[in-house]
Amino acid sequence: MGLLQRAIETYECNTSRVGIYHEGENEPLAPVGHMIAKANVEITIDQDGSFLSAGTVDKEHEKTIIPVTEESSGRSGTKAYMRPHPLCDKLSYLAAEDNYYIPQLEAWVASPYSAPKLRAILAYVKKRTIRQDLSHLGATDDAFIRWRVDGLGDSSGPCWTDRELFRSYMAYAAAAKDGEPALCMVTGEWAPAAQQHAKGIVALNGNAKLISSNDSVGFTYRGRFTDETQAATVSYTASQKAHNALRWLIANQGARGVFGGRTFLCWNPQGIRTGSPVQAFFGPDAAAQTNPSDYKAQLAATLASRKQELQLRGNESAVIAAFDAATTGRLSLTYYNEMTVSTFLERLCRWDEHCCWRNGPFGIRSPSLVQLVNCAFGAQRTEKGATRLVPDDRVLKQEVQALLACRLGEGAFPDHIRAALVQRAGTPQAYEPAVWRGILYSACAAIHMTTYQRRGEEIMSWNLDRPDRSFQFGRLLAVMERAEEDYYYLTSETGRQTNAMKLMSVFRQRPWTVYEQVNRQLNTAYLPRLKPWQRSRYQRLKDEIVSILSGFPEAELNKPLGELYLMGYDLQHSAFFKKDNETEENQDE
């Protein structure tokens, strides 16, 4: 019930926004007893119910607040025509021969909660000219109609912004609500229970319901209960507030993301901007840092700045939820978590502090959770001239959620995701160079995180002479690659894949054998044609690395490498571009 309680809290904290269209919002927060529909056609009538005009509604303004009954808000199936909305609805409901709309509207008009606009609309619909009046628009039965009434003085205008009309229907619906009060398991109050609950919380899953109990003979109860009230009771008002608040959040919240059809949402009931739990803590516009200590200082400063900007007192809640529809009618809450906003920001920051690596010109960065999944499981595709990795939707949503749970719960980085990244990073020939660089960056970030979690070590701070066999072989691979690339640069063959990269997957299994093979090629075909200073540099580096490797038993030299070879490779690769090499370049030209 935590989700519904926080949703109701959100509604109560935003009552001043209820029923009001705000600039920049995709849709307003609907009042109790109302929902948001997309209107296609707008009909204008006068106070007597005479037709004045009709026109289509542009997409920017189609979101319309309409009153609904419990039955109409969740209608579906073959008998949906028997459950019209009280005021605005599809043409097929308003013009049907077997009309259920008119008696329902008549009951509202006859109640003490009537309004002048209602009487005008009822008079017009009873004339049965609506199809003829809309013939010039070519309106189909699925056209959704909304109303504007003129000639009523200050009460004239659209129905979908009339707050007096909203209050009129809320009072009418409350008076018409029958049944004995029941204990609401969300609010703890005794109130009339909701018999049906709204659909359409997530627009992507329009017909799916978060709460449903309409299957009394089949799957729903699973033999545990004899009726739905034994499972849970939620009051009508609580259900309306919770569902309307969730729909409003999902439609407007900046910290929302949809991955593989699953909607991830993060919010604070009081409206504090929490930020996205899926994205990196700071964006690409942040200054690039190449030194690990500077990167940590930048994260700490960003965290302190965010806290100060939000003026946190310490008790504000961050609510994180994920929604998905396994079927067209059932909406599942696949993930839920609560913590203070301060704790939320600190956990995002701590994850980025350790799940990070150098990302070329951007400096040290933490890949987003989506990037990690794309690089681990995505298929390479080229669309509109751009090549990227695209995973299966089912994999994407499942693995993003797994990483999200680790990030916010401070759990261990998933082994299967790290293993997939390491395997792919070891096969550069299978990917476009830019794509492979992204995979390597993500793999190194994952290894960096795992190494810290398991051993408390941060590999970015290692010296290049670290006595680790896999790490040193990775350095050796980078040296052989760079030497051959320098030769290709001199011969204007830039972009050609080196022998070291072609044999990288084999290198991991038999490193010493591949080293000897590639080294012979370097000594024969490439190094003799380089400039003296280049030959000297690469020979010195090879000798240095082989000297470190000679400290390991000979029987271990050709054993398969651990994942740290990728870190040694990338750190050595980065070292070639440091300024301290420039002085060496000028020595022996």
Secondary structure, DSSP 8 states (H G I E B T S, - for coil): -HHHHHHHHHHHHTGGGBT---TT-SS-B--TTEEEEE--EEEEE-TTS-EEEEEE--GGG-EEEEE--HHHHT--STTGGGS--SS-EEHHHHS-SS-SHHHHHHHHHHSTT--HHHHHHHHHHHTT-HHHHTGGGT--TT-EEEEEE-SSGGG-EEGGG-HHHHHHHHHHHHHH--S-EEE-TTT--EEEB-SS--B-SSGGGTT-BSS----SSSSSSTTS-SSGGGT---BHHHHHHHHHHHHHHHHH-TT-EEETTEEEEEE-TT------SSS-SS-TTS----SHHHHHHHHHHHHHHHHHHHT--S--EEEEEEEEESSSSBEEEEEEEEEEHHHHHHHHHHHHHHS-EE-GGG-EE---HHHHHHHHH-EEEEETTEEEEE--HHHHHHHHHHHHHHHHHT----HHHHHHHHHHHT-GGGS-HHHHHHHHHHHHHHHHHHHHHHH---GGG--TT---HHHHHHHHHHHHHHHHHHHHHHTT-TT---HHHHTHHHHHHSHHHHHHHHHHHIIIIIGGGS-HHHHHHHHHHHHHHHHHHTTS-GGGTTS---THHHHHHHHHHHHTTSTHHHHHHTT--
